[in-house]
Amino acid sequence: MNGYELLKNIENEALKEVVEFGAGDTVKVYCKIKEGNRERIQVFEGVVLKVQGTGARQTFTVRKFSNGVGVEKTWPLYSPNVEKIEVTRRGKVRRAKLFYLRGRIGKKAKVKEAAR
């Protein structure tokens, strides 16, 4: 077994079951946060801007508005800090990466809902 296959096997062991989602979907990301010796779960809800990578290296970026300021966070999809991902709305978009939403505010920043 060469190094590539060995690395592939190790990565496949790290994979876990995740719900399928894509750019334009509104998701709730339940992430673990450590504060001192305590650990709690915080929910981050927003629109998925992009999903990139493959396998264990796959990441996704979520954007939301908090107190009138746009906030983006990027997580590894299979991170142990991501407890679960819930899809609240399916978005109808025509691109894989929605960077144009960064320049929009209010109703212009909405993504149409898909009839799935």
N, C-alpha and C positions, 0 to 999 in steps of 0.2 A: 504494500500500500504506500503510495507516494504522499508527500506532504499536503498536496491539494485535497486529496480524498479524506485524509485525516482531519483537516480543518473543516471540511464540509460536514463530516460526521459529528464533530463537536458542536458546530453551529446548529445542526438539526436537533440536537438534544435540548438546546436552549429555547426552541420554538414552543409556543403555547397557543391554545385556541383563542382567536380574536374574531370579533364580528367584522364583516366585510363593509368597507366604506370607501369613499373617494372624495375628490375635490368637489366642493360645493355643498357637501352634506354638513348639517349641524350636528355636532356631537357633544356629549358630556364625557369628559375624561376624569376619572376618579384616580387621583395620584396621592401617593404617600408622602407626607412631609414630616421630617424629624425636627423637633424643637427640644433641644437638650436631651433628656433621656426619654421623652414622650414621643409617641408616633401617632399621627392622626391622618385622616383622609380628607382631602380638599377637592372640590369639584371645580373644573374649569370648563365652561360651556362656550362654544363659539363655532365659527365656520372653518372647515378644513380648507386651507389654501393649497396645500400640496401634499402628495405622498410620493416618496422617492426611495430608491434603493431596492434591493431584493434580499430575501432570506432573513437572517438574523440581524442584518445591518439596516433593515428598512426603518425609515423615520417618517413622521408626519408633523405638519405645522398647523396649529389652530390659532385663529385670530378672534378676539372679542373686544368689546368696548367696555372699559371700566372707568367710571367717572368722567366720561367724555374723552378719554385717551385710548387710542388703539393699543392693545397688548397682544403680542404674538409669542407663542411658546412652541418649541420643537421638542418632541420626545422620540426616543427609539421605540418602535412598535412593541418589541418584546422585552421592554425594560421591566425589572422587578418592581420599580417604583410606580408603574402604571397598574393599578388594581384592576380596573375594567374600563371598557369604552362602550358607551350607549349611543346609538344613533337616534336622534329625536326627529330630524327632518331629512328627507332626501332632496338634494338640490339638482336642478336641471341646468347643467353648464356645458359649454362646448370646448373647453380647454382643460388641460391637465394641471396647469398652475395658474392660480387666480391672483396674481400680483396686482392687477388693476384695482382690486378692492381696497388697497392701501390708500389710494388717493380719494376715496369716496366716503361720505358721511351720511348717516340717516337712511332715508328710504332708497337712496341711490346705491347704498352698499348692500341692499337685499339681493338674495339669490332666489330665483323662481323655484317653486316646489315642483318636483317631478311626480308624475302620475304612475308610480311603480306599484 
